[in-house]
C-alpha cells in the first residue's frame, strides 16, 4: 500500500502534527472493520484503510515488534480491562 491514499494521509498527518519529541505519545485506535484513528501532539486523523491498520498493528503487536516495551505495555493494559 506504499504510495496509496491511506499512506499519504498518514504521512501528511505526521508532517502536520509536528516533531515528535522523545517520550511523545502516539495513539492508534482501530475501529472495525477498516477505520484507523491516529493521534499525536494533540491532533487526530481518521483513515479508512483496513490494510494500513493491519500493517501498523502487526508492526507493534506482531511476532517481531519494533518496540518490545510498547508490546509489553499493551499486554499489561489489556489485562486491566
Residue frames relative to the residue before (quaternion, step in Angstrom):
aa qw qx qy qz dx dy dz
X 1.0000 0.0000 0.0000 0.0000 0.00 0.00 0.00
X 0.3549 0.7189 -0.5169 0.3002 3.59 1.24 0.20
X 0.7770 0.2785 -0.2337 0.5139 3.55 -0.86 0.97
X 0.5095 0.6498 -0.4194 0.3773 3.59 1.27 -0.06
X 0.6706 -0.4735 0.3757 0.4300 3.56 -1.29 0.24
X 0.6499 0.5334 -0.3157 0.4399 3.57 0.99 -0.87
X 0.6834 0.4643 -0.3048 0.4738 3.61 0.84 -0.87
X 0.6211 0.5273 -0.3449 0.4661 3.61 1.06 -0.67
X 0.6486 0.5192 -0.3179 0.4568 3.58 0.96 -0.86
X 0.6488 0.5017 -0.3171 0.4761 3.59 1.01 -0.79
X 0.6508 0.5111 -0.3108 0.4676 3.58 0.93 -0.87
X 0.6564 0.5047 -0.3042 0.4710 3.59 0.94 -0.88
X 0.6200 0.5503 -0.3412 0.4431 3.58 1.02 -0.80
X 0.7031 0.4559 -0.2843 0.4658 3.59 0.79 -0.95
X 0.5919 0.5428 -0.3704 0.4667 3.58 1.12 -0.56
X 0.6977 0.4698 -0.2603 0.4740 3.59 0.92 -0.95
X 0.6353 0.5464 -0.3321 0.4331 3.61 1.06 -0.70
X 0.4550 -0.7027 0.4401 0.3248 3.57 1.16 -0.45
X 0.7451 -0.4241 0.2913 0.4244 3.50 -1.37 0.12
X 0.2947 -0.7258 0.5963 0.1754 3.53 -1.03 0.87
X 0.2797 -0.7649 0.5631 0.1401 3.54 -0.58 1.17
X 0.6504 -0.4851 0.4003 0.4260 3.56 -1.26 0.38
X 0.7871 0.2724 -0.2287 0.5040 3.56 -0.79 1.03
X 0.4428 0.6879 -0.4618 0.3428 3.60 1.26 -0.01
X 0.3442 -0.7281 0.5554 0.2073 3.55 -1.16 0.61
X 0.0859 -0.7389 0.6667 0.0468 3.52 -1.10 0.84
X 0.1639 -0.7963 0.5759 0.0854 3.57 -0.76 1.00
X 0.1076 -0.7556 0.6448 0.0421 3.52 -1.12 0.84
X 0.0212 0.7886 -0.6118 0.0582 3.56 -0.73 1.07
X 0.1712 -0.7924 0.5813 0.0701 3.57 -0.69 1.09
X 0.1145 -0.7632 0.6347 0.0387 3.55 -0.59 1.21
X 0.3862 -0.7460 0.4969 0.2177 3.55 -0.45 1.24
X 0.6076 -0.1645 -0.7714 -0.0936 1.58 -2.08 1.26
X 0.8596 0.1659 -0.0389 0.4818 3.61 0.99 -0.58
X 0.5513 0.6169 -0.4098 0.3841 3.62 1.12 0.36
X 0.1382 -0.7738 0.6161 0.0504 3.55 -0.78 1.10
X 0.1141 -0.7761 0.6185 0.0451 3.57 -0.80 1.05
X 0.0704 -0.8014 0.5937 -0.0166 3.55 -0.78 1.09
X 0.0449 -0.7944 0.6056 0.0144 3.54 -1.05 0.81
X 0.1581 0.7634 -0.6154 0.1166 3.55 -1.13 0.76
X 0.8574 0.0556 -0.0623 0.5079 3.54 -1.05 0.82
X 0.7145 -0.4709 0.2502 0.4529 3.57 0.99 0.85
X 0.6371 0.4901 -0.3337 0.4926 3.60 1.25 0.10
X 0.1405 -0.7880 0.5958 0.0664 3.56 -1.21 0.56
X 0.0342 -0.7704 0.6360 0.0282 3.53 -1.26 0.54
X 0.2106 -0.7418 0.6225 0.1339 3.53 -1.21 0.60
X 0.0569 -0.8023 0.5937 -0.0225 3.55 -0.82 1.07
X 0.2840 -0.7598 0.5637 0.1558 3.57 -0.76 1.05
X 0.4519 0.6537 -0.5014 0.3420 3.57 -0.17 1.30
X 0.3039 -0.7604 0.5510 0.1606 3.55 -0.37 1.24
X 0.6342 0.5510 -0.3297 0.4306 3.59 1.01 -0.80
X 0.6716 0.4839 -0.2950 0.4772 3.59 0.93 -0.88
X 0.6441 0.5170 -0.3225 0.4624 3.59 0.93 -0.86
X 0.6509 0.5149 -0.3109 0.4632 3.59 0.91 -0.92
X 0.6763 0.5007 -0.2970 0.4513 3.58 0.86 -0.94
X 0.6802 0.4888 -0.3056 0.4528 3.60 0.85 -0.89
X 0.6752 0.4753 -0.3087 0.4721 3.57 0.91 -0.81
X 0.6172 0.5328 -0.3476 0.4630 3.59 1.08 -0.62
X 0.6154 0.5551 -0.3402 0.4443 3.59 1.03 -0.77
X 0.7670 0.3627 -0.1921 0.4931 3.60 0.96 -0.83
X 0.8051 0.2866 -0.1279 0.5033 3.58 1.01 -0.76
X 0.5180 0.6760 -0.3930 0.3468 3.59 1.27 -0.04
X 0.8014 -0.3283 0.2281 0.4450 3.54 -1.34 -0.25
X 0.7944 0.1678 -0.0684 0.5798 3.60 1.04 -0.75
X 0.0764 -0.8574 0.5071 0.0434 3.62 0.52 1.18
X 0.5149 -0.6482 0.4690 0.3079 3.57 -1.10 0.75
X 0.7843 0.1661 -0.0917 0.5907 3.57 1.19 -0.48
X 0.2658 -0.7864 0.5364 0.1522 3.61 -0.07 1.22
X 0.6325 0.5164 -0.3664 0.4461 3.67 0.95 -0.62
X 0.6300 0.5227 -0.3424 0.4611 3.61 1.04 -0.67
X 0.6336 0.5168 -0.3242 0.4757 3.58 1.01 -0.79
X 0.6463 0.5164 -0.3161 0.4646 3.58 0.94 -0.88
X 0.6589 0.5080 -0.3029 0.4648 3.58 0.94 -0.90
X 0.6291 0.5299 -0.3288 0.4641 3.58 1.02 -0.80
X 0.6690 0.5028 -0.3005 0.4576 3.58 0.88 -0.97
X 0.6625 0.4978 -0.3095 0.4663 3.58 0.96 -0.83
X 0.6655 0.5117 -0.2991 0.4537 3.57 1.01 -0.83
X 0.6565 0.5195 -0.3133 0.4484 3.56 0.97 -0.84
X 0.6281 0.5413 -0.3346 0.4479 3.58 1.09 -0.64
X 0.6565 0.5203 -0.3070 0.4517 3.59 1.16 -0.51
X 0.5438 0.6304 -0.4042 0.3788 3.60 1.22 -0.23
